[in-house]
Amino acid sequence: MYDWQDLRYFLVLARTGSLSGAASELSVEHATVGRRVTSLETALGLKLIHRLPRSSRLTEDGKTIAMLAGPMVDCAQTVEAYALRASSALSGTVRLSVPPTIGNYCISPHMRSFRESHPSLKIVMEGSPDIAPLDRGVADIAIRMVKPQEGSLVARRIGTIRFGLYANLAYAARPPGQWEFIAYDSSLDHVRHQNWLRQFLDSRPIVFETNDVIGQQMAARNGVGVAVLPTMIGDTDAELVRLRVGFEPPETGLWLVTYPDLRRTPSIKAVMDFLVRCVSHEPHYADEDGSSQNRHG
């Protein structure tokens, strides 16, 4: 028997046409996609793709398997949604997609207390700066840094993430005109504080790009340049100082997102309540007036 997850990865590859496209959509490394597809080929005894330098073309067997298995994705998601709705016990698995900073510094430190309260409920958390495609089985719940526009989702604003400019002490002594910068790559130009930074540059260069905020923090610590970091990270790092430039990077709302038919199931509700508590108890993320906003799609 083949592994269902192997088949799911293959179907995403078949739709996107490349390992990089599938990896981006699934928020995993290229090698993970390749390993899953190889495992499926071994289990089926069939060669499913031609591995080319810039693409992965389906073999004839691959095309047939993709056509036969396509409807299985919808069926599997329907079964999973039904199981969550039908279950009255706080058990099973709930999948989250959250920005890495929120996951590492706000959610993970409280997982022990959650486990003690709900020992039969497992959380699988994917840390990704990208927008999680909830409709593709990646996550049941997401925390997003942009207000959702999908009409099929229900979202609640649960907090605010704040940012500042940071550098190590020696670098901070440089005149502002000599600053160089650390940033995300262009795939995250839709993020408000990244947009702000590109306008703030004023012809000064970006010398290092990484979508890993911890990588940005470490680079700033070691004098590579100036980074826009969440205050949760920058203000608590003794190796960094906050640079005062007259105006701060823009704040970004945090939105808790799920589907209407999932949010009332006991497991989903328990995890959503837990996430709200995690954010509201963290001063760096809590809205100053304690209020939250609701949007129903």
VOPAGU-2260 file (C-alpha; in pm, 1 decimal, decimal comma):
REM VOPAGU-2260
SITE   aa  ch    i         X         Y         Z
SITE  MET   A    0       0,0       0,0       0,0
SITE  TYR   A    1     118,8     350,1     -79,0
SITE  ASP   A    2     126,6     636,6     170,9
SITE  TRP   A    3    -160,3     884,7     119,9
SITE  GLN   A    4      71,6    1176,2     196,4
SITE  ASP   A    5     304,4    1060,7     -83,1
SITE  LEU   A    6       8,9    1067,2    -323,8
SITE  ARG   A    7     -97,3    1413,8    -201,6
SITE  TYR   A    8     252,4    1553,4    -265,3
SITE  PHE   A    9     255,8    1394,3    -612,1
SITE  LEU   A   10     -79,6    1553,4    -701,8
SITE  VAL   A   11      48,1    1898,7    -604,7
SITE  LEU   A   12     359,4    1837,4    -816,0
SITE  ALA   A   13     142,0    1722,8   -1107,1
SITE  ARG   A   14     -62,5    2044,1   -1083,8
SITE  THR   A   15     228,8    2288,2   -1038,1
SITE  GLY   A   16     465,6    2121,6   -1285,1
SITE  SER   A   17     786,1    2158,5   -1081,4
SITE  LEU   A   18     945,3    2056,8    -753,6
SITE  SER   A   19     992,7    2422,5    -659,3
SITE  GLY   A   20     628,6    2504,3    -728,5
SITE  ALA   A   21     507,8    2209,6    -522,9
SITE  ALA   A   22     751,4    2288,2    -240,8
SITE  SER   A   23     633,8    2648,7    -227,6
SITE  GLU   A   24     266,1    2552,1    -215,8
SITE  LEU   A   25     321,9    2285,3      49,5
SITE  SER   A   26     568,0    2502,3     250,1
SITE  VAL   A   27     835,5    2230,3     251,6
SITE  GLU   A   28    1183,4    2182,3     102,3
SITE  HIS   A   29    1229,3    2066,1    -258,3
SITE  ALA   A   30    1395,6    1749,3    -130,7
SITE  THR   A   31    1086,1    1657,8      70,6
SITE  VAL   A   32     867,5    1667,2    -240,6
SITE  GLY   A   33    1120,2    1461,1    -435,3
SITE  ARG   A   34    1145,8    1205,5    -156,5
SITE  ARG   A   35     767,4    1169,9    -132,6
SITE  VAL   A   36     728,4    1118,7    -507,2
SITE  THR   A   37    1011,3     863,7    -515,6
SITE  SER   A   38     842,4     675,6    -229,9
SITE  LEU   A   39     513,7     668,8    -424,6
SITE  GLU   A   40     688,9     545,7    -740,8
SITE  THR   A   41     850,2     265,8    -538,9
SITE  ALA   A   42     520,6     164,8    -376,9
SITE  LEU   A   43     335,3     159,8    -710,3
SITE  GLY   A   44     618,1      12,3    -913,8
SITE  LEU   A   45     574,0     290,1   -1173,8
SITE  LYS   A   46     780,5     581,8   -1299,1
SITE  LEU   A   47     555,5     886,0   -1258,7
SITE  ILE   A   48     772,4    1184,6   -1359,0
SITE  HIS   A   49    1060,5    1274,9   -1584,1
SITE  ARG   A   50    1299,6    1476,7   -1365,6
SITE  LEU   A   51    1423,8    1766,8   -1577,1
SITE  PRO   A   52    1651,8    2054,6   -1463,8
SITE  ARG   A   53    1372,5    2314,8   -1443,6
SITE  SER   A   54    1054,7    2110,6   -1443,3
SITE  SER   A   55     906,8    1769,5   -1368,6
SITE  ARG   A   56     708,6    1634,1   -1663,6
SITE  LEU   A   57     460,2    1356,1   -1599,4
SITE  THR   A   58     506,6    1019,2   -1766,3
SITE  GLU   A   59     203,2     858,6   -1926,0
SITE  ASP   A   60     157,6     650,6   -1610,1
SITE  GLY   A   61     194,8     968,3   -1406,9
SITE  LYS   A   62     -78,7    1141,7   -1605,0
SITE  THR   A   63    -312,1     847,1   -1552,0
SITE  ILE   A   64    -244,2     829,3   -1177,4
SITE  ALA   A   65    -296,9    1205,8   -1142,7
SITE  MET   A   66    -628,9    1183,4   -1328,6
SITE  LEU   A   67    -750,2     885,5   -1122,0
SITE  ALA   A   68    -636,5    1025,8    -788,5
SITE  GLY   A   69    -746,3    1387,6    -834,8
SITE  PRO   A   70   -1096,8    1339,7    -688,9
SITE  MET   A   71    -943,8    1166,5    -386,4
SITE  VAL   A   72    -815,3    1499,2    -253,4
SITE  ASP   A   73   -1163,5    1645,2    -233,9
SITE  CYS   A   74   -1295,5    1325,5     -78,8
SITE  ALA   A   75   -1018,9    1316,5     182,1
SITE  GLN   A   76   -1077,2    1679,4     281,6
SITE  THR   A   77   -1451,5    1614,5     305,4
SITE  VAL   A   78   -1390,8    1315,4     531,1
SITE  GLU   A   79   -1152,0    1514,3     752,9
SITE  ALA   A   80   -1394,0    1806,7     780,7
SITE  TYR   A   81   -1679,0    1571,8     868,7
SITE  ALA   A   82   -1471,6    1394,8    1132,8
SITE  LEU   A   83   -1385,2    1726,3    1297,1
SITE  ARG   A   84   -1748,7    1839,1    1292,0
SITE  ALA   A   85   -1884,4    1507,4    1416,1
SITE  SER   A   86   -1637,0    1452,8    1695,0
SITE  SER   A   87   -1762,3    1558,5    2036,1
SITE  ALA   A   88   -1438,3    1461,2    2208,1
SITE  LEU   A   89   -1133,4    1683,6    2228,2
SITE  SER   A   90    -911,6    1443,0    2038,6
SITE  GLY   A   91    -743,4    1405,0    1703,1
SITE  THR   A   92    -509,8    1638,5    1516,0
SITE  VAL   A   93    -549,8    2008,1    1436,1
SITE  ARG   A   94    -310,8    2162,5    1183,5
SITE  LEU   A   95    -190,4    2521,6    1218,0
SITE  SER   A   96      -4,5    2754,8     984,9
SITE  VAL   A   97     149,2    3053,2    1163,9
SITE  PRO   A   98     427,0    3308,0    1104,9
SITE  PRO   A   99     750,5    3162,4    1248,1
SITE  THR   A  100     792,6    3438,9    1506,4
SITE  ILE   A  101     443,7    3378,4    1645,6
SITE  GLY   A  102     496,8    3002,6    1652,4
SITE  ASN   A  103     840,9    3010,2    1812,7
SITE  TYR   A  104     797,4    3287,5    2066,9
SITE  CYS   A  105     425,3    3299,2    2142,5
SITE  ILE   A  106     270,1    2954,2    2089,5
SITE  SER   A  107     539,2    2691,5    2151,1
SITE  PRO   A  108     625,9    2817,9    2503,9
SITE  HIS   A  109     265,5    2748,1    2610,0
SITE  MET   A  110     228,1    2403,9    2452,5
SITE  ARG   A  111     290,6    2221,6    2778,4
SITE  SER   A  112     -11,1    2379,9    2947,0
SITE  PHE   A  113    -224,8    2302,8    2640,3
SITE  ARG   A  114    -118,0    1938,3    2646,0
SITE  GLU   A  115    -198,7    1912,1    3016,4
SITE  SER   A  116    -549,6    2044,4    2948,8
SITE  HIS   A  117    -609,0    1841,7    2630,0
SITE  PRO   A  118    -392,1    1526,9    2640,9
SITE  SER   A  119    -576,0    1358,6    2350,2
SITE  LEU   A  120    -552,8    1653,8    2113,0
SITE  LYS   A  121    -241,9    1694,4    1898,6
SITE  ILE   A  122    -136,7    2019,4    1730,8
SITE  VAL   A  123      72,8    2007,5    1413,5
SITE  MET   A  124     220,3    2353,1    1357,0
SITE  GLU   A  125     375,9    2473,5    1031,7
SITE  GLY   A  126     581,3    2790,7    1067,3
SITE  SER   A  127     566,6    2985,5     742,1
SITE  PRO   A  128     574,8    3356,1     652,2
SITE  ASP   A  129     355,7    3283,3     349,3
SITE  ILE   A  130     -24,3    3280,9     336,8
SITE  ALA   A  131    -144,9    2928,9     412,3
SITE  PRO   A  132    -385,9    2792,4     150,6
SITE  LEU   A  133    -648,7    2650,2     386,0
SITE  ASP   A  134    -847,0    2513,1      91,8
SITE  ARG   A  135    -565,1    2274,2      -5,3
SITE  GLY   A  136    -547,2    2073,3     314,0
SITE  VAL   A  137    -236,3    2251,5     447,1
SITE  ALA   A  138    -401,0    2377,2     767,0
SITE  ASP   A  139    -727,8    2383,7     960,9
SITE  ILE   A  140    -644,8    2713,9    1131,7
SITE  ALA   A  141    -403,8    2990,2    1031,9
SITE  ILE   A  142    -272,2    3308,9    1183,0
SITE  ARG   A  143    -213,5    3560,1     906,4
SITE  MET   A  144     -40,8    3896,7     897,3
SITE  VAL   A  145    -273,7    4024,7     624,5
SITE  LYS   A  146    -650,1    4059,0     642,3
SITE  PRO   A  147    -808,4    3763,1     460,7
SITE  GLN   A  148   -1004,8    3841,1     145,7
SITE  GLU   A  149   -1147,7    3495,0      75,9
SITE  GLY   A  150   -1523,4    3506,6     117,2
SITE  SER   A  151   -1534,3    3141,9     227,6
SITE  LEU   A  152   -1329,8    3206,7     543,6
SITE  VAL   A  153   -1417,6    3339,4     886,4
SITE  ALA   A  154   -1154,5    3558,3    1050,4
SITE  ARG   A  155   -1102,0    3740,0    1376,6
SITE  ARG   A  156    -839,3    3999,3    1454,7
SITE  ILE   A  157    -662,2    3880,8    1769,8
SITE  GLY   A  158    -367,7    4115,6    1807,4
SITE  THR   A  159     -96,2    4329,2    1654,9
SITE  ILE   A  160     265,4    4255,6    1573,2
SITE  ARG   A  161     502,3    4552,8    1615,1
SITE  PHE   A  162     837,7    4612,2    1451,3
SITE  GLY   A  163    1150,9    4820,0    1494,2
SITE  LEU   A  164    1486,2    4878,1    1326,6
SITE  TYR   A  165    1771,3    4694,2    1498,4
SITE  ALA   A  166    2149,1    4661,0    1471,1
SITE  ASN   A  167    2430,3    4556,8    1702,2
SITE  LEU   A  168    2590,0    4824,1    1920,2
SITE  ALA   A  169    2894,6    4882,1    1698,5
SITE  TYR   A  170    2687,3    4906,0    1382,2
SITE  ALA   A  171    2440,0    5144,0    1545,5
SITE  ALA   A  172    2723,2    5395,1    1592,6
SITE  ARG   A  173    2751,7    5442,1    1214,9
SITE  PRO   A  174    2594,0    5748,9    1055,0
SITE  PRO   A  175    2251,5    5659,2     909,4
SITE  GLY   A  176    2376,2    5741,7     560,1
SITE  GLN   A  177    2619,8    5448,9     585,8
SITE  TRP   A  178    2363,5    5190,4     692,9
SITE  GLU   A  179    2313,7    4875,1     486,4
SITE  PHE   A  180    2013,9    4653,5     529,6
SITE  ILE   A  181    1888,8    4299,2     586,4
SITE  ALA   A  182    1549,8    4211,4     434,6
SITE  TYR   A  183    1312,4    3946,6     305,3
SITE  ASP   A  184    1334,9    3858,7     -62,3
SITE  SER   A  185    1084,8    3996,9    -313,9
SITE  SER   A  186     835,7    3711,5    -255,7
SITE  LEU   A  187     733,1    3889,8      66,6
SITE  ASP   A  188     706,1    4241,2     -74,5
SITE  HIS   A  189     333,0    4229,1       8,0
SITE  VAL   A  190     418,5    4238,5     381,1
SITE  ARG   A  191     370,3    4590,4     518,5
SITE  HIS   A  192     699,4    4625,8     705,9
SITE  GLN   A  193     893,2    4494,3     405,0
SITE  ASN   A  194     723,2    4757,5     188,8
SITE  TRP   A  195     808,5    5020,9     447,4
SITE  LEU   A  196    1174,7    4915,5     448,1
SITE  ARG   A  197    1208,3    4936,5      70,2
SITE  GLN   A  198    1076,5    5294,1      85,2
SITE  PHE   A  199    1298,9    5377,3     382,7
SITE  LEU   A  200    1617,9    5264,1     204,8
SITE  ASP   A  201    1661,3    5591,6      14,5
SITE  SER   A  202    1918,7    5435,0    -223,2
SITE  ARG   A  203    2102,5    5256,0      57,4
SITE  PRO   A  204    2166,4    4889,7     -28,4
SITE  ILE   A  205    2014,0    4563,8      89,9
SITE  VAL   A  206    2315,0    4336,6     141,7
SITE  PHE   A  207    2147,4    4022,1     273,6
SITE  GLU   A  208    1805,5    3866,5     210,8
SITE  THR   A  209    1645,9    3577,1     397,6
SITE  ASN   A  210    1283,9    3486,1     469,2
SITE  ASP   A  211    1389,3    3337,9     803,6
SITE  VAL   A  212    1344,8    3607,4    1067,9
SITE  ILE   A  213    1589,1    3428,3    1300,6
SITE  GLY   A  214    1844,5    3442,8    1019,8
SITE  GLN   A  215    1786,6    3818,4     997,9
SITE  GLN   A  216    1831,8    3848,9    1373,6
SITE  MET   A  217    2159,3    3655,1    1368,0
SITE  ALA   A  218    2290,3    3860,5    1075,0
SITE  ALA   A  219    2208,8    4186,2    1254,5
SITE  ARG   A  220    2378,3    4056,0    1569,7
SITE  ASN   A  221    2694,4    3991,6    1370,6
SITE  GLY   A  222    2710,0    4336,5    1212,2
SITE  VAL   A  223    2586,9    4254,3     863,4
SITE  GLY   A  224    2347,2    4549,2     863,6
SITE  VAL   A  225    2019,5    4688,3     994,0
SITE  ALA   A  226    1710,7    4465,6    1012,5
SITE  VAL   A  227    1339,4    4524,6    1064,2
SITE  LEU   A  228    1250,8    4277,3    1339,7
SITE  PRO   A  229     945,6    4210,7    1554,0
SITE  THR   A  230     987,1    4390,4    1885,5
SITE  MET   A  231     933,8    4052,8    2053,2
SITE  ILE   A  232    1273,3    3951,9    1911,7
SITE  GLY   A  233    1463,4    4280,4    1890,8
SITE  ASP   A  234    1373,0    4425,7    2230,9
SITE  THR   A  235    1463,2    4105,0    2414,6
SITE  ASP   A  236    1799,5    4047,9    2243,3
SITE  ALA   A  237    2080,8    4195,4    2454,5
SITE  GLU   A  238    2311,1    4197,0    2149,9
SITE  LEU   A  239    2085,1    4437,6    1956,6
SITE  VAL   A  240    1985,1    4800,7    2001,8
SITE  ARG   A  241    1677,0    4965,8    1860,4
SITE  LEU   A  242    1746,9    5248,6    1615,9
SITE  ARG   A  243    1533,9    5559,5    1654,9
SITE  VAL   A  244    1458,7    5709,3    1314,7
SITE  GLY   A  245    1169,0    5942,0    1393,0
SITE  PHE   A  246     898,7    5706,3    1271,1
SITE  GLU   A  247     851,0    5334,9    1328,0
SITE  PRO   A  248     779,2    5055,1    1079,5
SITE  PRO   A  249     404,4    4997,0    1047,7
SITE  GLU   A  250     224,0    4762,8    1282,8
SITE  THR   A  251      52,5    4460,3    1134,2
SITE  GLY   A  252    -269,1    4299,5    1251,2
SITE  LEU   A  253    -281,7    3932,2    1340,3
SITE  TRP   A  254    -584,7    3745,1    1202,5
SITE  LEU   A  255    -707,8    3407,4    1320,8
SITE  VAL   A  256    -859,5    3226,7    1023,0
SITE  THR   A  257   -1059,6    2907,3     966,7
SITE  TYR   A  258   -1368,3    2778,4     785,2
SITE  PRO   A  259   -1718,2    2849,8     920,7
SITE  ASP   A  260   -1806,7    2478,5     931,8
SITE  LEU   A  261   -1497,1    2399,4    1139,3
SITE  ARG   A  262   -1488,6    2677,7    1396,7
SITE  ARG   A  263   -1765,4    2532,3    1616,4
SITE  THR   A  264   -1619,2    2181,6    1641,0
SITE  PRO   A  265   -1480,3    2115,9    1989,6
SITE  SER   A  266   -1123,5    2046,4    1877,4
SITE  ILE   A  267   -1096,9    2350,4    1652,1
SITE  LYS   A  268   -1262,1    2575,4    1909,7
SITE  ALA   A  269   -1024,7    2457,7    2183,0
SITE  VAL   A  270    -718,8    2531,8    1968,8
SITE  MET   A  271    -853,0    2869,4    1855,2
SITE  ASP   A  272    -920,8    2970,0    2217,2
SITE  PHE   A  273    -567,1    2861,5    2305,3
SITE  LEU   A  274    -416,8    3072,8    2024,2
SITE  VAL   A  275    -616,8    3378,1    2130,9
SITE  ARG   A  276    -489,2    3338,6    2488,0
SITE  CYS   A  277    -129,6    3301,7    2370,6
SITE  VAL   A  278    -146,0    3626,1    2172,2
SITE  SER   A  279    -347,0    3827,8    2424,3
SITE  HIS   A  280    -108,5    3741,5    2709,7
SITE  GLU   A  281     197,7    3858,9    2514,0
SITE  PRO   A  282     249,9    4238,4    2552,5
SITE  HIS   A  283     435,6    4263,5    2221,6
SITE  TYR   A  284     132,4    4126,5    2033,9
SITE  ALA   A  285    -173,6    4227,2    2233,6
SITE  ASP   A  286    -385,9    4513,0    2096,6
SITE  GLU   A  287    -334,7    4814,0    2319,0
SITE  ASP   A  288    -707,8    4866,5    2378,3
SITE  GLY   A  289    -768,7    4495,1    2429,4
SITE  SER   A  290   -1027,0    4492,9    2153,1
SITE  SER   A  291   -1067,5    4246,6    1868,3
SITE  GLN   A  292   -1242,7    4273,7    1535,4
SITE  ASN   A  293   -1455,0    4011,6    1364,6
SITE  ARG   A  294   -1513,1    3946,5     998,5
SITE  HIS   A  295   -1738,9    3672,4     870,4
SITE  GLY   A  296   -1716,4    3550,5     514,3
